[in-house]
């Protein structure tokens, strides 16, 4: 595989960073501020999209910024796995800019400039993680995401907001510094560098390394990247729901949790590699471990009446699909796990966009309060229904592609038990999404609700969620859109 130096990687990193500076500079002029935010998002997506032909042709793009010590460099890299995440995140930022403007202005939220600037900085960190060429670069950008999203979680600046933000930053920074950082030091001691492998099979660790050391390193990375939402270190994620809905969408679909699972998958495939994982029997035990998260989080979601809380535990469950798929170590399994990075992003951001639209239009957060609301907000709840079908895994929507691949991967791995886990999870998905849609379209509103007519939210809010819902359908009908990158990872 040919490696080519390409300065567009640097442009991609700088676009959201410079955008954040311009947003702060123009904060007193809201229209110009939001316009510059949109321009930054468009430049980022355009730059990332321009890399697609080279990556699909089999090239790996690279750009070295500087070297700290021998084997320790700050280097960017775009390969097929990078593009899967970077394309998704950069495109969704464009829609999030429109949505956030409609939401924040509709509720007359305070500190909108700080909010938009931190949003841009979170994308700076996320794209940096996507384009990291080694563990050092990935770790630095991973921590940037944690720091820049703290003000977003604490946005309301009340007791609940600060409590959620403290839990958020404590979990994510403690695990990164207590587990990931020491594991990185040990990898450097063993290898003399922190570079990722050039394919998903070989890994970078010598076969002579003691089994106990390899297993310990693997567990440290798996648990240390706590943004992946695996239980028992998932509590930060529901706690972060105190943030405004655009932040929840950012946390669950675009940046934070996707940074966590991407970092986990990058290390699984490009530090350990499928060969090492198979040799040390790390695959199926990992799949069974994350299966606990898939099922337990789904059961918890069933009991939540707050819509955002139900969506939060759905995210905890759905993220584990990605790690489970890779841990199967079969082509179908890895394909299902990787493509779910994009499939989940489009469906979950739709669901959170819908939750925000409902709150702006009707000031309702509880599912039990939404009886009949679908008839007043058909576009919003129609999009919610489509995204729910994707999460469940119904044919014709993106989530089906994921679950079909995972089922085939589990069969190839010879694990009937994991097939049962996936089928049970699918039934639970239907059990906690179905009632929301049914209540909205077929429930009877109260007399009080009848006396207060509700209409759809602003087009700035509704149009983005219709676009993301439509893309979930398009991915379901034409799965090759992202599967091209997955096939390159597997080659």
LOVO-731662 format. One record per residue (C-alpha): residue in one letter; x, y, z. Coordinates in Angstrom, 2 decimals, m for minus. Layout:
N
[kemi 'A'; [X; Y; Z]],
...
//
This chain:
491
[kemi 'X'; [0.00; 0.00; 0.00]],
[kemi 'X'; [1.50; 3.31; m1.14]],
[kemi 'X'; [1.96; 6.11; 1.41]],
[kemi 'X'; [1.73; 9.67; 0.07]],
[kemi 'X'; [2.39; 12.95; 1.87]],
[kemi 'X'; [m0.69; 15.15; 1.62]],
[kemi 'X'; [m1.07; 18.61; 3.23]],
[kemi 'X'; [m4.87; 18.37; 2.98]],
[kemi 'X'; [m4.75; 16.44; 6.25]],
[kemi 'X'; [m3.42; 19.55; 7.95]],
[kemi 'X'; [m6.15; 21.68; 6.34]],
[kemi 'X'; [m8.77; 19.27; 7.66]],
[kemi 'X'; [m7.40; 19.59; 11.18]],
[kemi 'X'; [m7.11; 23.38; 11.05]],
[kemi 'X'; [m10.56; 24.08; 9.58]],
[kemi 'X'; [m12.54; 23.53; 12.81]],
[kemi 'X'; [m9.74; 25.01; 14.95]],
[kemi 'X'; [m9.65; 28.26; 12.98]],
[kemi 'X'; [m13.43; 28.16; 12.82]],
[kemi 'X'; [m13.59; 28.18; 16.62]],
[kemi 'X'; [m11.39; 31.28; 16.71]],
[kemi 'X'; [m13.54; 33.10; 14.16]],
[kemi 'X'; [m16.70; 32.14; 16.04]],
[kemi 'X'; [m15.31; 33.73; 19.22]],
[kemi 'X'; [m14.18; 36.82; 17.29]],
[kemi 'X'; [m17.62; 37.43; 15.78]],
[kemi 'X'; [m19.65; 36.44; 18.83]],
[kemi 'X'; [m21.53; 39.75; 19.02]],
[kemi 'X'; [m22.87; 39.29; 15.49]],
[kemi 'X'; [m24.92; 36.05; 15.65]],
[kemi 'X'; [m25.65; 35.74; 11.93]],
[kemi 'X'; [m21.99; 36.19; 10.98]],
[kemi 'X'; [m20.93; 33.85; 13.81]],
[kemi 'X'; [m23.23; 31.07; 12.67]],
[kemi 'X'; [m22.28; 31.71; 9.04]],
[kemi 'X'; [m18.60; 31.24; 9.86]],
[kemi 'X'; [m19.43; 28.08; 11.79]],
[kemi 'X'; [m21.19; 26.74; 8.69]],
[kemi 'X'; [m18.28; 27.80; 6.47]],
[kemi 'X'; [m15.82; 25.93; 8.70]],
[kemi 'X'; [m17.99; 22.82; 8.55]],
[kemi 'X'; [m18.23; 23.02; 4.76]],
[kemi 'X'; [m14.46; 23.46; 4.39]],
[kemi 'X'; [m13.85; 20.49; 6.67]],
[kemi 'X'; [m16.27; 18.22; 4.84]],
[kemi 'X'; [m15.02; 19.36; 1.43]],
[kemi 'X'; [m11.42; 18.67; 2.43]],
[kemi 'X'; [m12.24; 15.24; 3.86]],
[kemi 'X'; [m14.35; 14.33; 0.82]],
[kemi 'X'; [m11.50; 15.33; m1.50]],
[kemi 'X'; [m9.37; 12.57; 0.09]],
[kemi 'X'; [m11.83; 9.83; m0.85]],
[kemi 'X'; [m10.53; 9.02; m4.39]],
[kemi 'X'; [m6.94; 8.60; m3.20]],
[kemi 'X'; [m7.93; 6.38; m0.26]],
[kemi 'X'; [m10.26; 4.25; m2.39]],
[kemi 'X'; [m7.41; 3.76; m4.87]],
[kemi 'X'; [m5.44; 2.08; m2.09]],
[kemi 'X'; [m3.23; 4.99; m0.99]],
[kemi 'X'; [m2.51; 5.88; 2.62]],
[kemi 'X'; [m2.15; 9.65; 3.04]],
[kemi 'X'; [0.23; 11.04; 5.64]],
[kemi 'X'; [1.51; 14.34; 6.99]],
[kemi 'X'; [4.23; 14.64; 9.65]],
[kemi 'X'; [3.99; 17.78; 11.76]],
[kemi 'X'; [6.97; 17.30; 14.07]],
[kemi 'X'; [8.94; 14.68; 15.98]],
[kemi 'X'; [9.37; 14.85; 19.75]],
[kemi 'X'; [11.79; 11.96; 20.21]],
[kemi 'X'; [12.85; 9.01; 18.06]],
[kemi 'X'; [9.67; 6.96; 17.59]],
[kemi 'X'; [7.46; 9.71; 19.04]],
[kemi 'X'; [6.03; 11.95; 16.34]],
[kemi 'X'; [2.95; 14.03; 15.81]],
[kemi 'X'; [1.77; 12.58; 12.52]],
[kemi 'X'; [m1.51; 12.51; 10.63]],
[kemi 'X'; [m2.74; 9.65; 8.47]],
[kemi 'X'; [m5.80; 8.98; 6.33]],
[kemi 'X'; [m6.67; 5.40; 5.49]],
[kemi 'X'; [m9.92; 3.54; 4.93]],
[kemi 'X'; [m10.77; 3.32; 8.64]],
[kemi 'X'; [m10.04; 7.04; 9.10]],
[kemi 'X'; [m12.36; 7.98; 6.26]],
[kemi 'X'; [m15.26; 5.97; 7.63]],
[kemi 'X'; [m15.28; 8.12; 10.77]],
[kemi 'X'; [m14.06; 11.44; 9.33]],
[kemi 'X'; [m16.62; 11.55; 6.51]],
[kemi 'X'; [m19.47; 10.80; 8.89]],
[kemi 'X'; [m18.43; 13.33; 11.54]],
[kemi 'X'; [m17.61; 16.15; 9.11]],
[kemi 'X'; [m20.89; 15.79; 7.18]],
[kemi 'X'; [m23.01; 15.66; 10.32]],
[kemi 'X'; [m21.34; 18.82; 11.62]],
[kemi 'X'; [m22.87; 20.73; 8.70]],
[kemi 'X'; [m26.37; 19.65; 9.71]],
[kemi 'X'; [m25.61; 20.19; 13.39]],
[kemi 'X'; [m24.74; 23.84; 12.69]],
[kemi 'X'; [m28.20; 24.49; 11.25]],
[kemi 'X'; [m29.93; 22.49; 13.96]],
[kemi 'X'; [m28.01; 24.13; 16.79]],
[kemi 'X'; [m28.79; 27.62; 15.49]],
[kemi 'X'; [m32.50; 26.83; 15.38]],
[kemi 'X'; [m32.51; 25.12; 18.76]],
[kemi 'X'; [m30.39; 27.62; 20.69]],
[kemi 'X'; [m32.17; 30.65; 19.23]],
[kemi 'X'; [m35.58; 29.04; 19.62]],
[kemi 'X'; [m34.98; 28.61; 23.35]],
[kemi 'X'; [m33.01; 31.86; 23.65]],
[kemi 'X'; [m30.15; 29.98; 25.29]],
[kemi 'X'; [m27.32; 31.94; 26.89]],
[kemi 'X'; [m23.62; 31.79; 25.86]],
[kemi 'X'; [m24.36; 30.73; 22.29]],
[kemi 'X'; [m20.93; 31.88; 21.12]],
[kemi 'X'; [m19.12; 29.74; 23.67]],
[kemi 'X'; [m21.38; 26.85; 22.72]],
[kemi 'X'; [m20.60; 27.13; 18.99]],
[kemi 'X'; [m16.86; 27.57; 19.60]],
[kemi 'X'; [m16.65; 24.48; 21.84]],
[kemi 'X'; [m18.68; 22.54; 19.29]],
[kemi 'X'; [m16.06; 23.41; 16.64]],
[kemi 'X'; [m13.20; 22.49; 18.98]],
[kemi 'X'; [m14.83; 19.12; 19.67]],
[kemi 'X'; [m14.81; 18.47; 15.91]],
[kemi 'X'; [m11.15; 19.52; 15.83]],
[kemi 'X'; [m10.37; 16.81; 18.36]],
[kemi 'X'; [m12.58; 14.23; 16.66]],
[kemi 'X'; [m11.05; 14.70; 13.22]],
[kemi 'X'; [m7.63; 14.60; 14.85]],
[kemi 'X'; [m8.45; 11.21; 16.35]],
[kemi 'X'; [m9.70; 9.99; 12.98]],
[kemi 'X'; [m6.50; 11.08; 11.24]],
[kemi 'X'; [m3.99; 9.98; 13.91]],
[kemi 'X'; [m1.06; 7.90; 12.67]],
[kemi 'X'; [0.11; 6.71; 16.08]],
[kemi 'X'; [m0.97; 6.29; 19.69]],
[kemi 'X'; [0.60; 9.57; 20.83]],
[kemi 'X'; [m1.32; 11.67; 18.30]],
[kemi 'X'; [m4.53; 9.78; 19.00]],
[kemi 'X'; [m4.15; 10.22; 22.76]],
[kemi 'X'; [m3.59; 13.98; 22.52]],
[kemi 'X'; [m6.64; 14.52; 20.34]],
[kemi 'X'; [m8.69; 12.14; 22.51]],
[kemi 'X'; [m7.98; 14.34; 25.52]],
[kemi 'X'; [m8.76; 17.49; 23.54]],
[kemi 'X'; [m12.25; 16.10; 22.93]],
[kemi 'X'; [m12.73; 15.51; 26.67]],
[kemi 'X'; [m11.63; 19.03; 27.62]],
[kemi 'X'; [m13.50; 20.93; 24.90]],
[kemi 'X'; [m16.80; 19.14; 25.51]],
[kemi 'X'; [m16.78; 19.78; 29.27]],
[kemi 'X'; [m18.20; 23.33; 28.86]],
[kemi 'X'; [m20.91; 21.91; 26.60]],
[kemi 'X'; [m22.05; 19.40; 29.19]],
[kemi 'X'; [m22.00; 22.12; 31.88]],
[kemi 'X'; [m23.67; 24.63; 29.55]],
[kemi 'X'; [m26.68; 25.41; 31.77]],
[kemi 'X'; [m24.32; 26.29; 34.64]],
[kemi 'X'; [m26.70; 24.99; 37.29]],
[kemi 'X'; [m26.20; 22.38; 40.00]],
[kemi 'X'; [m27.33; 19.51; 37.77]],
[kemi 'X'; [m25.18; 20.68; 34.87]],
[kemi 'X'; [m22.02; 21.00; 36.94]],
[kemi 'X'; [m22.61; 17.60; 38.57]],
[kemi 'X'; [m23.01; 15.91; 35.18]],
[kemi 'X'; [m19.95; 17.69; 33.81]],
[kemi 'X'; [m17.78; 16.72; 36.81]],
[kemi 'X'; [m18.74; 13.08; 36.42]],
[kemi 'X'; [m18.11; 13.35; 32.68]],
[kemi 'X'; [m14.60; 14.77; 32.95]],
[kemi 'X'; [m13.64; 12.62; 35.95]],
[kemi 'X'; [m14.51; 9.33; 34.24]],
[kemi 'X'; [m12.93; 10.19; 30.91]],
[kemi 'X'; [m9.69; 11.77; 32.07]],
[kemi 'X'; [m9.08; 9.34; 34.95]],
[kemi 'X'; [m9.39; 6.29; 32.70]],
[kemi 'X'; [m7.29; 7.85; 29.95]],
[kemi 'X'; [m4.49; 8.84; 32.31]],
[kemi 'X'; [m4.74; 5.83; 34.61]],
[kemi 'X'; [m4.98; 3.10; 31.95]],
[kemi 'X'; [m4.33; 4.31; 28.40]],
[kemi 'X'; [m1.26; 6.42; 29.20]],
[kemi 'X'; [0.62; 3.67; 31.11]],
[kemi 'X'; [m0.30; 1.19; 28.37]],
[kemi 'X'; [1.17; 3.55; 25.77]],
[kemi 'X'; [4.41; 3.81; 27.74]],
[kemi 'X'; [4.69; 0.03; 27.84]],
[kemi 'X'; [4.03; m0.24; 24.08]],
[kemi 'X'; [6.83; 2.29; 23.51]],
[kemi 'X'; [9.19; 0.31; 25.75]],
[kemi 'X'; [8.38; m2.89; 23.85]],
[kemi 'X'; [8.48; m1.42; 20.33]],
[kemi 'X'; [10.57; 1.74; 20.43]],
[kemi 'X'; [7.70; 3.65; 18.80]],
[kemi 'X'; [3.94; 4.16; 19.01]],
[kemi 'X'; [3.12; 3.86; 15.30]],
[kemi 'X'; [0.07; 1.95; 14.11]],
[kemi 'X'; [0.48; m1.05; 11.83]],
[kemi 'X'; [m0.26; m0.67; 8.12]],
[kemi 'X'; [m2.89; m3.41; 8.04]],
[kemi 'X'; [m5.48; m4.88; 10.37]],
[kemi 'X'; [m3.88; m8.33; 10.62]],
[kemi 'X'; [m0.31; m8.07; 11.85]],
[kemi 'X'; [m0.38; m5.61; 14.75]],
[kemi 'X'; [2.82; m4.11; 16.12]],
[kemi 'X'; [3.63; m6.36; 19.08]],
[kemi 'X'; [6.30; m9.04; 18.75]],
[kemi 'X'; [5.05; m12.63; 19.09]],
[kemi 'X'; [7.72; m13.06; 21.78]],
[kemi 'X'; [5.93; m10.72; 24.20]],
[kemi 'X'; [4.59; m12.60; 27.22]],
[kemi 'X'; [0.92; m13.55; 27.02]],
[kemi 'X'; [0.15; m11.85; 30.33]],
[kemi 'X'; [1.63; m8.55; 29.15]],
[kemi 'X'; [m0.33; m8.61; 25.89]],
[kemi 'X'; [m3.57; m9.43; 27.70]],
[kemi 'X'; [m2.95; m6.71; 30.30]],
[kemi 'X'; [m2.26; m4.12; 27.62]],
[kemi 'X'; [m5.37; m5.13; 25.74]],
[kemi 'X'; [m7.62; m4.81; 28.80]],
[kemi 'X'; [m6.08; m1.42; 29.68]],
[kemi 'X'; [m6.91; m0.02; 26.25]],
[kemi 'X'; [m10.37; m1.61; 26.09]],
[kemi 'X'; [m11.45; m0.18; 29.43]],
[kemi 'X'; [m9.26; 2.94; 29.35]],
[kemi 'X'; [m10.99; 4.39; 26.29]],
[kemi 'X'; [m14.09; 4.95; 28.44]],
[kemi 'X'; [m15.74; 7.13; 25.81]],
[kemi 'X'; [m16.73; 3.80; 24.22]],
[kemi 'X'; [m19.46; 3.55; 26.88]],
[kemi 'X'; [m18.76; m0.03; 27.99]],
[kemi 'X'; [m20.15; m1.04; 31.36]],
[kemi 'X'; [m19.30; m0.54; 34.16]],
[kemi 'X'; [m17.59; 2.74; 33.15]],
[kemi 'X'; [m20.64; 4.08; 31.31]],
[kemi 'X'; [m22.17; 6.24; 34.05]],
[kemi 'X'; [m20.74; 9.47; 32.62]],
[kemi 'X'; [m22.88; 9.09; 29.51]],
[kemi 'X'; [m26.41; 9.25; 30.99]],
[kemi 'X'; [m25.15; 11.94; 33.37]],
[kemi 'X'; [m24.13; 14.11; 30.43]],
[kemi 'X'; [m27.77; 14.27; 29.28]],
[kemi 'X'; [m28.20; 17.45; 31.32]],
[kemi 'X'; [m26.63; 19.30; 28.38]],
[kemi 'X'; [m28.73; 20.94; 25.62]],
[kemi 'X'; [m30.01; 18.50; 23.00]],
[kemi 'X'; [m27.52; 19.55; 20.28]],
[kemi 'X'; [m24.77; 18.57; 22.73]],
[kemi 'X'; [m26.44; 15.22; 23.32]],
[kemi 'X'; [m26.49; 14.70; 19.56]],
[kemi 'X'; [m22.80; 15.62; 19.42]],
[kemi 'X'; [m21.95; 13.28; 22.31]],
[kemi 'X'; [m23.89; 10.30; 20.99]],
[kemi 'X'; [m23.51; 10.50; 17.24]],
[kemi 'X'; [m20.80; 12.81; 15.96]],
[kemi 'X'; [m17.92; 13.12; 18.36]],
[kemi 'X'; [m17.43; 11.81; 21.87]],
[kemi 'X'; [m18.71; 8.23; 21.87]],
[kemi 'X'; [m17.58; 7.69; 18.29]],
[kemi 'X'; [m14.11; 8.89; 19.31]],
[kemi 'X'; [m14.19; 6.25; 22.04]],
[kemi 'X'; [m15.20; 3.32; 19.84]],
[kemi 'X'; [m12.97; 4.48; 16.99]],
[kemi 'X'; [m9.94; 4.65; 19.29]],
[kemi 'X'; [m10.81; 1.22; 20.69]],
[kemi 'X'; [m11.19; m0.32; 17.24]],
[kemi 'X'; [m8.04; 1.38; 15.94]],
[kemi 'X'; [m6.03; m0.17; 18.77]],
[kemi 'X'; [m7.68; m3.58; 18.40]],
[kemi 'X'; [m6.88; m3.78; 14.70]],
[kemi 'X'; [m3.73; m1.68; 14.29]],
[kemi 'X'; [m1.86; m2.24; 17.58]],
[kemi 'X'; [m2.83; m5.84; 18.34]],
[kemi 'X'; [m4.14; m6.98; 14.96]],
[kemi 'X'; [m6.48; m9.86; 14.22]],
[kemi 'X'; [m3.66; m12.40; 14.16]],
[kemi 'X'; [m2.43; m11.53; 17.65]],
[kemi 'X'; [m5.96; m11.34; 19.03]],
[kemi 'X'; [m6.73; m14.78; 17.63]],
[kemi 'X'; [m3.44; m16.25; 18.87]],
[kemi 'X'; [m4.01; m14.97; 22.42]],
[kemi 'X'; [m7.75; m15.76; 22.40]],
[kemi 'X'; [m8.78; m12.15; 22.96]],
[kemi 'X'; [m11.65; m12.06; 20.47]],
[kemi 'X'; [m14.61; m14.10; 21.73]],
[kemi 'X'; [m14.06; m13.23; 25.41]],
[kemi 'X'; [m14.27; m9.56; 24.38]],
[kemi 'X'; [m17.46; m10.24; 22.41]],
[kemi 'X'; [m19.06; m11.89; 25.43]],
[kemi 'X'; [m17.88; m9.09; 27.72]],
[kemi 'X'; [m19.49; m6.38; 25.58]],
[kemi 'X'; [m22.63; m8.51; 25.21]],
[kemi 'X'; [m23.34; m7.74; 28.86]],
[kemi 'X'; [m23.42; m4.04; 27.97]],
[kemi 'X'; [m25.67; m4.69; 24.96]],
[kemi 'X'; [m28.31; m6.51; 27.00]],
[kemi 'X'; [m28.15; m4.71; 30.36]],
[kemi 'X'; [m28.25; m1.23; 28.81]],
[kemi 'X'; [m31.26; m2.27; 26.71]],
[kemi 'X'; [m33.13; m3.46; 29.80]],
[kemi 'X'; [m32.35; m0.18; 31.57]],
[kemi 'X'; [m33.57; 1.80; 28.53]],
[kemi 'X'; [m36.91; 0.00; 28.79]],
[kemi 'X'; [m37.53; 1.54; 32.20]],
[kemi 'X'; [m36.74; 5.16; 31.28]],
[kemi 'X'; [m39.63; 7.58; 30.73]],
[kemi 'X'; [m37.35; 10.51; 29.94]],
[kemi 'X'; [m36.77; 10.35; 26.18]],
[kemi 'X'; [m33.15; 11.50; 26.25]],
[kemi 'X'; [m32.36; 9.04; 29.05]],
[kemi 'X'; [m33.84; 6.20; 27.00]],
[kemi 'X'; [m31.79; 7.29; 24.00]],
[kemi 'X'; [m28.66; 7.52; 26.18]],
[kemi 'X'; [m28.89; 3.90; 27.32]],
[kemi 'X'; [m29.70; 2.90; 23.76]],
[kemi 'X'; [m26.37; 4.46; 22.79]],
[kemi 'X'; [m24.54; 2.50; 25.49]],
[kemi 'X'; [m26.01; m0.69; 24.04]],
[kemi 'X'; [m25.52; 0.16; 20.37]],
[kemi 'X'; [m21.87; 1.22; 20.75]],
[kemi 'X'; [m21.05; m2.25; 22.01]],
[kemi 'X'; [m22.16; m3.68; 18.64]],
[kemi 'X'; [m19.14; m2.02; 17.05]],
[kemi 'X'; [m16.66; m3.61; 19.45]],
[kemi 'X'; [m18.47; m6.95; 19.35]],
[kemi 'X'; [m18.24; m7.07; 15.56]],
[kemi 'X'; [m14.50; m6.41; 15.52]],
[kemi 'X'; [m13.94; m8.88; 18.36]],
[kemi 'X'; [m15.54; m11.67; 16.30]],
[kemi 'X'; [m12.39; m11.54; 14.11]],
[kemi 'X'; [m14.36; m12.70; 11.06]],
[kemi 'X'; [m14.73; m10.63; 7.87]],
[kemi 'X'; [m18.50; m10.34; 8.28]],
[kemi 'X'; [m18.21; m9.47; 11.95]],
[kemi 'X'; [m15.58; m6.78; 11.44]],
[kemi 'X'; [m17.56; m5.36; 8.52]],
[kemi 'X'; [m20.72; m5.17; 10.64]],
[kemi 'X'; [m18.91; m3.51; 13.52]],
[kemi 'X'; [m17.11; m0.92; 11.40]],
[kemi 'X'; [m20.06; 0.08; 9.23]],
[kemi 'X'; [m22.09; 0.61; 12.41]],
[kemi 'X'; [m19.87; 3.61; 13.15]],
[kemi 'X'; [m21.69; 5.41; 10.33]],
[kemi 'X'; [m25.04; 3.63; 10.54]],
[kemi 'X'; [m25.49; 4.38; 14.23]],
[kemi 'X'; [m24.34; 7.98; 13.79]],
[kemi 'X'; [m27.03; 8.90; 11.27]],
[kemi 'X'; [m29.84; 7.12; 13.12]],
[kemi 'X'; [m28.90; 8.31; 16.59]],
[kemi 'X'; [m28.38; 11.94; 15.64]],
[kemi 'X'; [m31.85; 11.81; 14.05]],
[kemi 'X'; [m33.34; 10.55; 17.31]],
[kemi 'X'; [m31.69; 13.27; 19.38]],
[kemi 'X'; [m32.59; 15.93; 16.83]],
[kemi 'X'; [m36.19; 14.75; 17.16]],
[kemi 'X'; [m36.02; 14.88; 20.96]],
[kemi 'X'; [m34.83; 18.48; 20.73]],
[kemi 'X'; [m37.53; 19.39; 18.22]],
[kemi 'X'; [m40.18; 17.96; 20.54]],
[kemi 'X'; [m38.86; 20.00; 23.46]],
[kemi 'X'; [m38.66; 23.24; 21.47]],
[kemi 'X'; [m42.16; 22.82; 20.03]],
[kemi 'X'; [m44.01; 21.25; 22.96]],
[kemi 'X'; [m41.68; 21.59; 25.97]],
[kemi 'X'; [m42.04; 17.86; 26.64]],
[kemi 'X'; [m39.29; 15.47; 27.75]],
[kemi 'X'; [m41.26; 12.49; 29.06]],
[kemi 'X'; [m42.48; 9.75; 26.73]],
[kemi 'X'; [m45.65; 9.45; 28.80]],
[kemi 'X'; [m46.46; 13.08; 27.93]],
[kemi 'X'; [m46.24; 12.60; 24.16]],
[kemi 'X'; [m49.61; 10.96; 23.51]],
[kemi 'X'; [m50.97; 12.16; 20.18]],
[kemi 'X'; [m48.03; 14.47; 19.58]],
[kemi 'X'; [m47.12; 12.65; 16.37]],
[kemi 'X'; [m50.30; 13.91; 14.70]],
[kemi 'X'; [m49.25; 17.50; 15.46]],
[kemi 'X'; [m45.59; 16.93; 14.50]],
[kemi 'X'; [m45.77; 14.30; 11.73]],
[kemi 'X'; [m42.42; 15.16; 10.13]],
[kemi 'X'; [m40.53; 14.97; 13.42]],
[kemi 'X'; [m42.12; 11.74; 14.59]],
[kemi 'X'; [m41.96; 10.25; 11.11]],
[kemi 'X'; [m38.19; 10.79; 11.16]],
[kemi 'X'; [m38.09; 9.36; 14.69]],
[kemi 'X'; [m39.89; 6.25; 13.44]],
[kemi 'X'; [m37.43; 5.77; 10.57]],
[kemi 'X'; [m34.41; 6.14; 12.87]],
[kemi 'X'; [m36.02; 3.74; 15.34]],
[kemi 'X'; [m36.42; 1.15; 12.59]],
[kemi 'X'; [m32.73; 1.55; 11.84]],
[kemi 'X'; [m31.81; 0.99; 15.47]],
[kemi 'X'; [m34.03; m2.10; 15.56]],
[kemi 'X'; [m32.49; m3.43; 12.33]],
[kemi 'X'; [m35.48; m3.57; 9.98]],
[kemi 'X'; [m34.63; m4.29; 6.30]],
[kemi 'X'; [m34.41; m1.20; 4.12]],
[kemi 'X'; [m32.78; 0.97; 6.77]],
[kemi 'X'; [m29.09; 1.31; 7.72]],
[kemi 'X'; [m29.23; m0.71; 10.94]],
[kemi 'X'; [m30.26; m3.85; 9.07]],
[kemi 'X'; [m26.91; m3.85; 7.24]],
[kemi 'X'; [m25.12; m3.83; 10.59]],
[kemi 'X'; [m27.14; m6.58; 12.22]],
[kemi 'X'; [m27.12; m8.85; 9.17]],
[kemi 'X'; [m23.33; m8.65; 8.98]],
[kemi 'X'; [m23.02; m9.25; 12.73]],
[kemi 'X'; [m25.28; m12.30; 12.58]],
[kemi 'X'; [m23.23; m13.74; 9.70]],
[kemi 'X'; [m20.02; m12.94; 11.59]],
[kemi 'X'; [m21.29; m14.69; 14.71]],
[kemi 'X'; [m22.21; m17.73; 12.62]],
[kemi 'X'; [m18.74; m17.80; 11.05]],
[kemi 'X'; [m17.21; m17.55; 14.53]],
[kemi 'X'; [m19.26; m20.59; 15.54]],
[kemi 'X'; [m21.10; m18.80; 18.34]],
[kemi 'X'; [m24.80; m19.55; 18.49]],
[kemi 'X'; [m24.83; m17.80; 21.87]],
[kemi 'X'; [m23.84; m14.46; 20.33]],
[kemi 'X'; [m26.53; m14.90; 17.66]],
[kemi 'X'; [m29.06; m15.23; 20.49]],
[kemi 'X'; [m27.63; m12.10; 22.12]],
[kemi 'X'; [m28.11; m10.13; 18.89]],
[kemi 'X'; [m31.66; m11.41; 18.39]],
[kemi 'X'; [m32.59; m10.68; 22.00]],
[kemi 'X'; [m31.12; m7.21; 21.67]],
[kemi 'X'; [m33.20; m6.62; 18.54]],
[kemi 'X'; [m36.39; m7.53; 20.41]],
[kemi 'X'; [m35.40; m5.18; 23.23]],
[kemi 'X'; [m34.73; m2.39; 20.71]],
[kemi 'X'; [m38.25; m2.84; 19.39]],
[kemi 'X'; [m39.62; m2.92; 22.94]],
[kemi 'X'; [m38.17; 0.47; 23.92]],
[kemi 'X'; [m38.56; 2.32; 20.60]],
[kemi 'X'; [m41.94; 0.96; 19.54]],
[kemi 'X'; [m43.98; 2.47; 22.41]],
[kemi 'X'; [m42.58; 5.95; 21.72]],
[kemi 'X'; [m43.84; 5.90; 18.13]],
[kemi 'X'; [m47.14; 4.21; 19.07]],
[kemi 'X'; [m47.80; 6.69; 21.87]],
[kemi 'X'; [m47.11; 9.64; 19.57]],
[kemi 'X'; [m49.35; 8.58; 16.69]],
[kemi 'X'; [m52.08; 6.54; 18.38]],
[kemi 'X'; [m52.15; 7.79; 21.98]],
[kemi 'X'; [m54.93; 10.10; 23.17]],
[kemi 'X'; [m53.75; 13.57; 24.22]],
[kemi 'X'; [m55.00; 15.02; 27.48]],
[kemi 'X'; [m57.55; 17.84; 27.61]],
[kemi 'X'; [m54.74; 20.20; 28.58]],
[kemi 'X'; [m52.74; 19.21; 25.50]],
[kemi 'X'; [m55.79; 19.69; 23.27]],
[kemi 'X'; [m56.13; 23.22; 24.61]],
[kemi 'X'; [m52.54; 24.05; 23.63]],
[kemi 'X'; [m52.05; 23.36; 19.91]],
[kemi 'X'; [m48.52; 22.27; 18.96]],
[kemi 'X'; [m46.85; 22.75; 15.58]],
[kemi 'X'; [m43.59; 21.54; 14.09]],
[kemi 'X'; [m40.44; 23.30; 15.25]],
[kemi 'X'; [m38.50; 25.74; 13.09]],
[kemi 'X'; [m37.36; 24.51; 9.64]],
[kemi 'X'; [m33.78; 24.99; 10.87]],
[kemi 'X'; [m34.53; 22.17; 13.30]],
[kemi 'X'; [m36.80; 19.95; 11.23]],
[kemi 'X'; [m34.93; 19.92; 7.90]],
[kemi 'X'; [m31.67; 18.50; 9.36]],
[kemi 'X'; [m33.49; 15.63; 11.06]],
[kemi 'X'; [m35.35; 14.82; 7.84]],
[kemi 'X'; [m32.03; 14.72; 5.97]],
[kemi 'X'; [m30.37; 12.39; 8.48]],
[kemi 'X'; [m33.41; 10.09; 8.53]],
[kemi 'X'; [m33.40; 9.98; 4.72]],
[kemi 'X'; [m29.70; 9.10; 4.68]],
[kemi 'X'; [m30.37; 6.19; 7.04]],
[kemi 'X'; [m32.78; 4.86; 4.41]],
[kemi 'X'; [m30.32; 5.47; 1.57]],
[kemi 'X'; [m27.55; 3.63; 3.43]],
[kemi 'X'; [m29.94; 0.75; 4.02]],
[kemi 'X'; [m30.82; 0.59; 0.32]],
[kemi 'X'; [m27.29; 1.25; m0.96]],
[kemi 'X'; [m24.91; m0.11; 1.70]],
[kemi 'X'; [m21.86; 0.05; m0.58]],
[kemi 'X'; [m21.54; 3.76; 0.31]],
[kemi 'X'; [m19.50; 2.97; 3.41]],
[kemi 'X'; [m18.80; m0.71; 2.81]],
[kemi 'X'; [m16.15; 0.27; 0.25]],
[kemi 'X'; [m13.97; 1.56; 3.08]],
[kemi 'X'; [m14.71; m1.50; 5.20]],
[kemi 'X'; [m13.57; m3.80; 2.41]],
[kemi 'X'; [m10.28; m1.87; 2.17]],
[kemi 'X'; [m9.73; m2.34; 5.92]],
[kemi 'X'; [m10.24; m6.08; 5.47]],
[kemi 'X'; [m7.99; m6.37; 2.41]],
//
